[in-house]
Amino acid sequence: MADMALSDWINLFSAAANTLLLAATIAGVWLAWRAHCKQIWLQQFTDYTKRYQDIIRDFPEDVNEPEFVLDKDTGIEPGHARFEKTMRAMRSYFDLCYEEWELHERKDIDERTWGIWSGGMATAFKKPAFRQAWARITRPHDTDYGPRFKQFVDSVMAEARSCNS
């Protein structure tokens, strides 16, 4: 190494500096990408949370009660304004669930987010109001979410019923 000329030392230093610069650039791009991905996740999570809040605002106050009945002689039967508003909100809720499920199926969300969302679905699907609405929504000639989503919802509802008994 003592025999190296000044130009060799300059070339060596230049190569080392370029290598460090490249490593720093790669690290910077990686950190920026991670921050970008986190920002996208946060925006998506916030958007879905806001949509959820907007939907549940239209549910009747007693929607979570075990004795809730959607279409009997309770003032919330088909044709009644309260029934119509509740069903619109239920359809919106199940549409949101479908979108979240589809994001999970395509692996466009992480497992932690899916755990939060699917846990919320499981909690809702335990309640009679949601089971009653699902039965109406999935009648023939109504809404078709496809067999895989229907199977998912039906299995979560069946599991919820078995835990309640």
C-alpha positions in Angstrom: 0.0 0.0 0.0 3.0 2.3 0.6 3.7 2.0 -3.1 0.4 3.6 -4.1 0.6 6.8 -6.0 -1.5 9.8 -4.9 -3.9 9.2 -7.8 -4.4 5.7 -6.6 -5.3 7.0 -3.1 -7.7 9.6 -4.6 -9.4 6.9 -6.7 -9.7 4.6 -3.7 -11.1 7.4 -1.5 -13.5 8.4 -4.4 -14.7 4.8 -4.7 -15.2 4.5 -0.9 -17.1 7.8 -0.9 -19.3 6.7 -3.8 -20.0 3.5 -2.0 -21.0 5.3 1.2 -23.1 7.8 -0.8 -24.9 4.9 -2.6 -25.5 3.2 0.8 -26.9 6.4 2.3 -29.1 7.0 -0.8 -30.5 3.4 -0.6 -31.1 3.9 3.2 -32.8 7.2 2.5 -35.1 5.8 -0.2 -36.0 2.9 2.1 -36.8 5.2 5.0 -38.9 7.4 2.7 -40.7 4.4 1.3 -41.5 3.1 4.8 -42.8 6.6 5.9 -44.9 6.7 2.7 -46.4 3.3 3.3 -47.2 4.2 6.9 -48.9 7.4 5.7 -51.0 5.5 3.1 -52.0 2.9 5.8 -52.9 5.7 8.2 -55.0 7.5 5.6 -56.8 4.3 4.6 -57.5 3.3 8.2 -58.8 6.8 9.0 -61.0 6.8 5.9 -62.5 3.4 6.8 -63.0 4.5 10.4 -64.8 7.7 9.3 -67.0 5.7 6.9 -67.8 3.2 9.8 -68.7 6.1 12.1 -70.9 7.7 9.5 -72.8 4.4 9.0 -73.4 3.6 12.6 -74.7 7.1 13.2 -77.8 6.1 11.2 -78.5 3.0 13.2 -81.3 3.1 15.8 -80.2 3.5 19.3 -81.4 0.1 20.3 -79.7 -1.8 17.4 -77.3 -3.4 19.8 -79.9 -4.8 22.1 -80.4 -8.5 22.2 -84.2 -8.1 21.9 -83.9 -5.9 18.8 -86.4 -7.1 16.1 -86.1 -5.7 12.6 -89.4 -6.5 11.0 -92.1 -7.5 13.6 -94.7 -5.4 15.3 -92.2 -3.0 16.8 -92.6 0.0 14.6 -89.7 -1.0 12.5 -91.3 -3.0 9.8 -90.9 -2.8 6.0 -92.3 0.4 4.7 -91.8 2.2 8.0 -89.3 5.1 7.8 -87.2 3.7 10.7 -87.0 0.3 9.0 -85.9 1.9 5.7 -83.2 4.0 7.3 -82.0 1.1 9.3 -81.8 -1.2 6.2 -79.9 1.5 4.3 -77.4 1.7 7.1 -77.1 -2.1 7.3 -76.5 -2.3 3.6 -73.8 0.3 3.9 -72.3 -1.5 6.8 -72.2 -4.8 4.9 -70.8 -3.1 1.8 -68.0 -1.7 4.1 -67.4 -5.2 5.5 -67.2 -6.6 2.0 -64.6 -4.0 1.0 -62.5 -4.7 4.0 -62.8 -8.4 3.5 -61.8 -8.0 -0.2 -58.8 -5.9 0.8 -57.8 -8.7 3.1 -58.3 -11.4 0.5 -56.1 -9.5 -2.0 -53.5 -9.0 0.8 -53.8 -5.2 0.4 -53.9 -4.8 4.2 -51.8 -6.2 7.0 -53.0 -8.8 9.4 -53.1 -6.4 12.3 -55.6 -4.1 10.5 -57.6 -7.2 9.4 -57.7 -8.3 13.0 -59.2 -5.0 14.1 -61.7 -5.0 11.3 -62.7 -8.6 11.5 -63.0 -8.4 15.3 -65.5 -5.5 14.8 -67.4 -7.6 12.3 -67.6 -10.6 14.7 -68.9 -8.3 17.4 -71.6 -6.8 15.2 -72.5 -10.2 13.7 -73.3 -11.5 17.2 -76.2 -9.1 17.4 -79.7 -10.0 16.2 -80.1 -6.8 14.2 -77.2 -7.6 12.0 -78.2 -11.3 11.6 -81.7 -10.2 10.7 -80.5 -7.6 8.2 -78.1 -10.1 6.6 -80.9 -12.5 6.1 -82.9 -9.9 4.3 -80.0 -8.5 2.3 -79.0 -11.9 1.0 -82.4 -13.1 -0.1 -82.7 -14.1 -3.7 -83.0 -11.1 -6.1 -81.5 -8.7 -3.5 -77.8 -8.2 -3.0 -75.1 -10.7 -4.1 -71.7 -10.3 -2.5 -70.5 -13.6 -4.0 -70.3 -17.0 -2.4 -67.0 -16.5 -0.7 -68.0 -13.4 1.2 -71.4 -14.9 2.0 -69.7 -18.0 3.4 -67.3 -15.8 5.5 -70.2 -13.8 7.0 -72.3 -16.9 7.6 -69.5 -18.7 9.3 -68.7 -15.7 11.6 -72.4 -15.5 12.4 -72.6 -19.2 13.1 -69.6 -19.0 15.4 -71.1 -16.0 17.2 -74.4 -17.9 17.7 -72.5 -20.9 19.1 -70.6 -18.7 21.5 -73.9 -17.1 22.7 -75.6 -20.4 23.5 
